[in-house]
Amino acid sequence: MNDWEPDYEEELDAFLIWMKDAGFTAYTQKSYLADVREFLASLNGKKLETVKKLHVVSYLTSVRERGVSDATRNRKHASVNCLFKALMELELLSANPAAGIKKSRTEKNREPVFLDEKDLQRFLSAIEGKYRSRNLAVFLLMSYMGLRVGEVHTLNLSDYSAERRSLRVFGKGRKWRNVPVPADVAPFLEQALTDRLDPWRSKEEAMFISQKGRRLSIRGIQGIAADTFGRFQSGVPAAHRRPYSSHKLRHSFATMLLRKGADLRTVQELLGHSSIQTTTVYTHITSREKEEAMSRLQISMPERETAATE
C-alpha cells in the first residue's frame, strides 16, 4: 500500500463496492481503480471534500503532458468522474468536481484499421503452436462473429448451443445478445471445446482455459493476438506495418458484413452497439472502391477545341 492510500481507504472501498453493485466487469473495476489511485496520488493528501475542478483539470493536464492519447485521457477523466459520482450516491460527498469538464477531441473521422478477407485468411493461417485449436476458435469468434475481447473472455461452456448453432454473448451495458455461429465456424469451435484444457478448479465454466488452468484473460488474448500479428507481418518492413490488434478483427467483421450488403441495423445488433451512431464508423469506403465506382460512369464529353495556330 502506498503512503497516501490510508487517507482514502474508506473512499476506495466505497468506490469498489459501488462498481460491483453497478455490475462493472472485473476488468473495468481494475482499470478504473488504477486511474483513481493515480489521481489520488496527485492530491498530496488533500481531503476529497476540498477538491475543486481545478485539481481535476490539473491532473488531466499532467496526464496529457505525458503523451498519452486523447482516448486514454478521456478514460481517466471518466474514472475520476465515476469516483465522485459513486461517493455522492453513497452520501460520502456532496459535490462532483469532475463533472462538466470537457472531453478531449478524438479523431471522429478516422477509418478503423481492418483486414480484408484475403488478409484475414493469412492471419488465421499464422496461428500456430500447442494451443492452436483454442486460439483459432477465439479469433474466429472475433473475426466472423464480431465479439469483443472482453466478451470472449467471459464466455462460459453453457453459452454455446450446438443444436441451435448459437452463442449467447454478455456484452457492454450488461446486455445479452444471441449471435448465430456460421456453419464454417462451428466445427472449429467444437474442436476447441473438445481440446479444452483441464481447469485448475473442477467447477470452472470458462469456455477458454489458459495454460495455467484459469479462465483465459483479456491480456492473454491480446498477447496471443500480438504474437500472431507479428508473424502475419513478419515480411513487412517495420515502417510499413499496420497497428493491428485483437480488436481489429471485430472491425474486419463489421466491414465485411456491410460490404456484402447487410443493413446497418442488423450489424448494430450483431455487434451489440447500444447506438446505431457507433455502427456508422464502419461505413467507410476504400479508395479502390471509389475508383471502381467512378470507372462505371459513362461520360460523354464535348470535343476539345484545339488551340488556334498562327
Residue pairs with C-beta under 8 A, 6 or more apart in sequence:
2 37
2 41
4 40
4 41
4 43
4 44
4 45
5 12
5 37
5 40
7 45
7 47
8 40
8 48
10 92
11 48
11 83
11 87
11 92
12 33
12 36
12 37
12 40
14 86
14 87
14 90
14 92
15 32
15 33
15 36
15 82
15 83
15 86
15 87
16 29
16 33
17 90
18 86
18 89
18 90
19 28
19 29
19 32
19 82
19 86
20 29
23 174
24 32
25 150
25 154
27 150
27 153
27 218
31 75
31 79
32 78
32 79
32 82
32 83
35 75
35 76
35 79
35 80
36 79
36 80
36 83
38 59
38 76
39 56
39 59
39 76
39 79
39 80
39 83
42 55
42 58
42 59
42 62
43 51
43 55
46 55
48 84
48 87
48 93
49 93
49 94
49 95
51 97
52 97
53 97
53 98
53 100
53 101
55 97
56 77
56 80
56 97
56 98
56 101
57 101
59 76
59 80
60 73
60 76
60 77
60 101
63 72
63 73
63 76
64 73
64 104
70 104
70 105
70 106
71 106
73 104
74 103
74 104
74 106
77 98
77 101
77 103
80 98
81 96
81 98
81 99
81 101
83 98
84 93
84 95
84 96
84 97
84 98
84 99
85 96
85 99
87 93
88 94
88 95
88 96
111 284
112 248
112 251
112 254
112 255
112 281
112 282
112 284
113 242
113 243
113 244
113 248
113 251
114 248
114 251
114 252
114 254
114 255
115 123
115 143
115 244
115 248
115 249
115 252
116 252
116 255
117 256
119 232
120 143
120 249
120 252
122 232
123 139
123 143
123 228
123 229
123 232
123 249
124 136
124 139
124 140
124 143
126 228
126 229
126 231
126 232
127 135
127 136
127 139
127 228
128 231
129 135
131 197
131 211
133 188
133 191
133 192
133 194
133 195
134 192
134 195
134 196
134 197
134 208
134 209
134 216
135 224
135 228
136 188
136 192
137 188
137 189
137 191
137 192
137 208
138 152
138 192
138 208
138 216
138 221
138 224
139 225
139 228
139 246
139 249
140 185
140 188
140 189
141 147
141 152
141 155
141 167
141 185
141 189
142 148
142 149
142 152
142 246
142 249
142 250
142 253
143 249
143 250
143 252
143 253
144 182
144 184
144 185
144 253
145 167
145 179
145 181
145 182
145 185
145 253
145 270
146 179
146 250
146 253
146 254
146 257
146 270
146 271
146 272
147 169
147 179
147 250
148 171
148 172
148 247
148 250
148 272
149 218
149 221
149 222
149 246
149 247
150 218
151 169
151 170
151 171
151 272
152 208
152 216
152 221
153 208
153 215
153 216
153 217
153 218
153 221
154 170
155 167
155 169
155 206
155 207
155 208
156 205
156 206
156 207
157 193
157 205
157 206
157 207
158 205
159 167
159 168
159 169
159 170
159 207
160 166
160 167
160 168
160 181
160 189
160 193
160 207
161 167
161 168
162 186
162 190
165 180
165 181
165 183
165 186
166 178
166 179
166 180
166 181
167 178
167 179
167 180
167 181
168 176
168 177
168 178
169 176
169 177
169 178
169 179
169 272
170 176
171 177
171 272
172 272
172 274
173 274
175 272
175 274
177 269
177 270
177 272
179 270
181 189
192 208
193 207
196 207
196 208
196 209
197 209
197 210
197 211
197 213
198 209
198 213
199 206
199 209
199 213
199 214
200 212
200 213
200 214
201 213
204 213
204 214
204 215
206 214
206 215
206 216
208 215
208 216
209 215
209 216
210 216
210 217
210 220
221 246
222 245
222 246
225 244
225 245
225 246
225 249
226 245
226 246
229 244
229 245
232 244
233 241
233 242
233 244
250 271
251 282
253 271
254 267
254 271
254 279
254 282
255 282
255 284
257 266
257 267
257 270
258 264
258 267
258 282
258 283
264 276
264 279
264 280
264 283
265 276
267 279
267 282
268 276
268 278
268 279
271 278
271 279
273 279
